[in-house]
């Protein structure tokens, strides 16, 4: 065997181990949730916190969807985070419609501390005024199903659970929207798999639930070091204290968000997530190394004519990560995503290669008109 053959074989081996980690982890998390579902209703008080910055076009549909949730005891707190558009006027109309069920907090000026920059500061401002035992978070450009609150709080029947994440997909029937949705599906399944192994490696702030006691035990965002991925920072802080976590991939909790309009916007979004992923430390390094090994093997094989080996390693990746995506499609019953899952696997493989360079090129992240470090 030549050195290229050995490199391709090593790439296949490492890819199998990495893929097995995610496939088995996703299965473990799903089985754990199946075993823990007692069917008994549990209805703690709930506060839904929604940060909003320049969301005049989307905040109303978000609030309407939350208010339509079939749950007995909950409040909704929208934090107007220094909006410069008509968000305040829309919130005023919603306040008239929903009365005391909707509370509006206005955040103006600079953050009180570096840890409270951006979205983290808006969330913290809302949480400070929340009265619920369980805190739910979603974004102003999202919509939630009527079963969302009830299903997200169910795992908290276990008093050792402090953090629950839920699935998010992207709305729209265009090819680009469906490709984004398949990306979110694959990333969500990877996050769920990590939880299946007891690790906190990622979640989406569009769909989170936290026990209020667990949040305050961390000191809240005021004490958690600032990150442009404040959702991951909170997940890690809570799990580090010994609280258990779950990641729900189910139609009952499925939140939908709007697609980003252009490829450039999508790359900016992925770059922001990649920047936050630096806090994963050894896990991030392992991920980058396996990615470089995969692409090194592919390029070495292609440049030396080892086409059978190249086809083998590409097929292996498509099979493993495609299976993870199809598992998620089945759990969420989103069968329209089947045709784009394999394409999303290939697209994310390319993104994995270029993302480290995009992250390291510039230290600042621009998000909603703000420059964050």
Buried (B, 14 or more C-beta within 10 A) or exposed (E): EEEBBEBBBEBBEBBEEBBEBBBEBBBBBBEBBEEEEEEEEEBBBBBBBBBBBBBBBBBBBBBEBBBEBEBEEBBBBBBBBBBEEBBBEBBEEBBEEBEEBBBBBBBEEEBEEEBBBBBBBBBBBBBBEBEBBBBBBBBBBBBBBBBBBBBBBBBBBEEEBBBBBBBBBBBBEEEBBBBBBBBBBBBBBBBBBBBBBEBBBBBBBBBBBBBBEBBEBBEBBBEBEBBBBBBBBBBBBBBEEEBBBBBBBBEBBBBBBBBBEEEEEBBBBBBBBBBBBBBBEEBBEBBBEBBEBBBBBBEBBEEBEBEEBBEBBBEBBBBBBBBBBBBBBEBBEBEEBBEBBBBBBBBBBEBBBEBBEBBEEEEEBEBBEBEBE
